């Protein structure tokens, strides 16, 4: 007859299993392998070399200097003032670090920290404040773009009413209206060497206007969606356009041939600018990146990913080899040709649509909420903040600034806005350094952090 099997609860069985495991490994607890001091020393030495290889040579030089100083100190008397000053200088110039975790480093040489002098921030140049002196009405829709002709006699604006209007710069009077686009006009550029005006719009069209006849003489076909921005190369007869199809296209101005299609962005290209020196073309996109392009090869030579939000505006400095980019997170300055980051211009907490720089080093940014911020280019000092007045009869929400440019002299700023007006600003002639002083607080660490 089979013996009856005794049944136990799950709790009892689990406790017995734990006890068997405990008894099995209890004997191993007291017999851990001894610590190999030589191996530990080698391990710490390898870690030290891996982490501090770049400064080990400097550490050895400092150690040799200290040893030499100790020998001199033993040989010479300590009475002369000159020797005492030398000793104090050497003592104060080297600060040995003896914190935890540096045993191996201290055995070979002590880590020395040479104090650095804090970099001095230059005081910003004084700029006269800007004031509104003319408002021009005439468009029936949002005024989206503006360009000034090289002779500084007139400027052209493009609007959501599908019309391009040409105005006299001195008087603000309308000279001519150009019709032909079937949707909002988003970009304009005047050729410095030909009587041509180039325009692009949301109808995917890029047009070349002959200003002697005020007629369209060429179309550039190829974009698959709205064209938001265009620029002319300053020395070569090429036109660069960019838009919502995430490509920038390079056109031969005369033959209408699509020379290059610059691909790489993954979202709308909102701004494209060009210059004679490398990089010849720079694009800013809603994919939060800036790309620098080699125009001859038609390839991207650098991608700048510092911005965290979409880039809507780019601007070259007229005399320095630099450019600025605008995004809702920051306005950033870059140095050509590699696109080395220089500094952040923080404070314009809005969607910045446009930038403009004049030869005096005044950078102006315009935003969706109608604010204009004026900055000193060299130091990033924000010396003025303006709120563009809304045209009577318009809603407060129609206070956005879509584009801006300085005239050829840099003394007048032209802005185009959502209240269907064009506003012209100039410097206040009555302002002085006493009436508008500079309140400068250097914040170099905050501005150069990333």
C-alpha positions, 0 to 999 in steps of 0.5 A: 500500500502506497504511503500517503504523500504529505501536502504542504502549502505554497508558502511552506514550499517557497520558504524551504526552497529559499532556505536550500538556496541560502545554505548552498551559497552561504559557504561562498560568502566568506571565501571571496577572491583577494583584491589584486592591488597590482591589477587595481593599480594598473586599471586605475592607471589605464583609466587615468590615461584614457581620461586625462591623456591630453593634459598628462604632458602639462601635468608633468611639466608642472611637476618638473617646474615645482621640483625645480622651484624646490631645488632653487628654494633649498639652494638660495636664501629666502631673504630677497624680495625678488625671489620671494615674489617669484616663489609666490607666483609659482606657488599661486600659479599651480593648484594641485588637485588631491580629490578622491579617485585620483590615486593613480594620477597622483602617483605619476604626477599631480593634476594641476589647474591653471586659473583662467582669466574671465573673457572680457565682453566688449561694450556694445556700440551705441545705435540711435533708436528707430522710429516709424515715419511713413505708412503706405497703404494700397495692397488688398491682402497681407504684404508678404515680401519686399525688395529694394532696387540697386539704385535705391530709387524704388522698391517692390512689394508682393502681396496675398492679393496676387499683385506686385506693386512698385513704389517710389522710395523717397515719396511712397507713391505707387509707380506701377502694379504688376499682375500675373500671379494667380496666388499669393506672391511670396518672394521678390528680387531685383537683378543688379545687372539687368532690368529684371524683377524676379517673383515667386508665389504659392501658385508654384510659379517663378517669373522674370519681369522685364521692367522696361516693358513691365511684362513677364518674359520668362517662367521657370517651371519645376517646383512641385508646390508653393515657392516661398523664397528666392535669391539672386547670386551677386556675381553669376547669372543664376537664380535660386528658389526654394519652397514647400517641396523641401528643395532649392532649385538653381536656375540659369537666368537666361536659358531657364534651365534647372542647373541643380536641385538641392535636396536634403531638407525634409520639410518646407524651406522657408528662406534661401540666401546667397553670396559670392564667397563659400558657402554660396547658398544657405537654406533654412527649413521647417525641419529645424536645420540650416544647410550650407551648399556648394553651388558648383557641385550642387551638394550640401557641405554642412548641416547645422542642427543647433535650432530646436524649432523651424527656421523662417529667416536668414540674413547675411551681414553686409561686410562681415563673413557671417550670417544670422538665422531666426527661429522661435527658440533663438536668433543665432549668429554663425561664421562662414564658411563652416557655419561655426556657431558664434552666439545666441541673441535671446529675448525675442520670444515670438515666431520670428519671420524676418531678419535684416542687417545694415552696414552699421551692425544693426540687426532687426528681427520682426515677428508674427505678433508685430514686434520689432527687436533691434540688436547690436550685431557684435555683442548681441545687445538688444537696444530697442523693442518696437511694437508696430501700430496696427492700421486703423480698421484692422484687428489686433491679430493683424499685426504680424511682420512678414518681411523686411529689408534695409534700403541700399544706404542702410538708413531706412527700414521697410517692413511689410505686414499683415494689416496690408500696409508697408511701414518705413522706419528711420533713425531718430536724429534727435537721440543721443547717448545721454538721452538713450543710454546703453544698459549693458549686462554681459551674460557671456556664459548664458549666451554662449552655452549652445 
